[in-house]
Amino acid sequence: MNLESLSKEELQNMPYDDLAYELLTNSKKPMKIIDLFTKIGNLIDLPSSAIEENIGDFFELLSLDKRFIMLDDGSWDLKNRHAQKIIMDDEEEDINIEEIEEPEEEEKEEEIFYDEENDDDSDDDLKDLVVIDEEEEESNF
C-alpha cells in the first residue's frame, strides 16, 4: 500500500501500528521510535506536543504487535526481516546416563514413636467404641 496515495482523512482513520508497518515497509530499514512516530505525526497532521505526549502509548502498541521487533540498538523494524536465532543447550544432550551416580541409600532405622503408657493397652482404646447405624440414630430421637 502506498501511503502517499491515501487522503489525509484515510490516513487519520488508520491505526498507528498500521501506519508504522507501511512506513517501515517502504523505508526498507529500521527506524528509531521517535523518528517513526514523528513521520506518522507528519502524515496525519499531529501536533508535536501530541507526539511527545503519546510516544509511550505508541511504544506499547509496537511492543504488543507481533509484526514489529525492537533491535539491540533500540530501533524498530519488521519482524519478518529478521531471522530468529534458536539456541539449543547441548549440555543436557551430552549427559551420559552411565556417568550419573545415584547416591547410596543408607538404611535408616524407622523411627516409630510409641506412647509408652498405653503400649500394652492398645486394644483397650477401642473397647468403648460403639458403632451406630444412621437408622438406629433416627429411631432413638
N, C-alpha and C positions, 0 to 999 in steps of 0.2 A: 504494500500500500504506500502510495506517495502522499506524505502529509501536506505537501505544497498544493496538491490538487483539491484539498478539502477546504471548505469555507471556515471562517472564524467560529461560526455557530456550531458547526460539526466538530471542530477541534475542542471547543469549550465543553461539549457534551461527552467527549471521550474521557474514560478514566485515566488518571495519571500513569498507571502502570502500563496501559496500552500505548500511551504516547511515548513513554520511555522505551518500550520494546521497539517501536518503529524508529525512534531516533538512533538507538544502538544498532539496529539492523542496517540503517542507511549509513552510519558513520564507519562501520567495519572495524572499529577499535574501541577499547574500554574507555570509560569516562569517569571522572570524579563525580560524586553525587551532587555537589553544588553546581557544577557545570551542567550536568544533565537536567537538574531541576530549573536552573536559570533558562536553559533553552526551552523547556516546557512552558515556563512563565512567559517568555517572549512570544511563543506561538499563540498563547491564549490571552495575551494582554493582562497578565497577572502583575500587580504592583510589586516592587522589590520588597516592601515590608511584608507582604503576604508570603513571599518566597521564604524570607527569614523565619517567619512565624510557623510555617508548615513544613520546613525541611525535616523535622523529626518524624512527622507523620509519613512523609514520603520515604524516609529511610525504613521505617517499619513496614510500609507497603512493599517495598522491594525485597526486604528480608523474608517476608512471608510468601512472596510469589516464587514459585518453583522455576520460572523461566530465567531468573537472574541469579548471578553469583557475584559475591564480593571477593575480589582478588587480594593477594597478600599486601599489595601497596595501597589498598583502600579504595581502589577504583571498582566500578561495576561493569559487568559485561553479561552477555547472554550465555547461559549455562551450556547450550548446545555447541558452543565454540571451544569448549574446554573438555578434554578427556579427564575422566575421574580416575585417580590412582587407587588401585586396590592393593592394600598392604596385607600380606599374609604373614602371620607369625609362624615361622618354621620351627621354632623351638619346641612346640608341642608335638609336631610330627616326628621329631628326632628322638623322642623318648623310647628307649628300648625297654620293653616290659620286663625282660630278664634282669635288667640292671636295678630295678626297683626292689629294695629290700623291705620286706614287711617287718615291722617291729615285733620282736618276740613277745608273746603274751606271757606275762608272769602269772603263775597260778596264785590267785589271791584267795585266801580263806573267806568264805562268805560270812559276812558279819550278820548274825541274827541276834536280835535283841529280845530277850525273854523277860517277862515280868516274873521276877523270882518268887514273889509271894504266891502267885497263882499258878506256878509251873505244874504242880501235880493236880490242881483242881480245874483243868481246862474244860472238862466235860460238865462240871458243876455250873458253869456260867450259863448253860443252856437249859438247865433243869426247870427254871421258872418261865421259860418261853412258852407262850400259848399262841397257836395259830387260829385266827378267827376268820371264818368264811364271811364274805360280804352279806350273804343271805341271812346267816345267823345274826349278824350285827344288826340288820334292819329289823329282824323279828324281836330283838331284845328291847327295842325302843318303842 
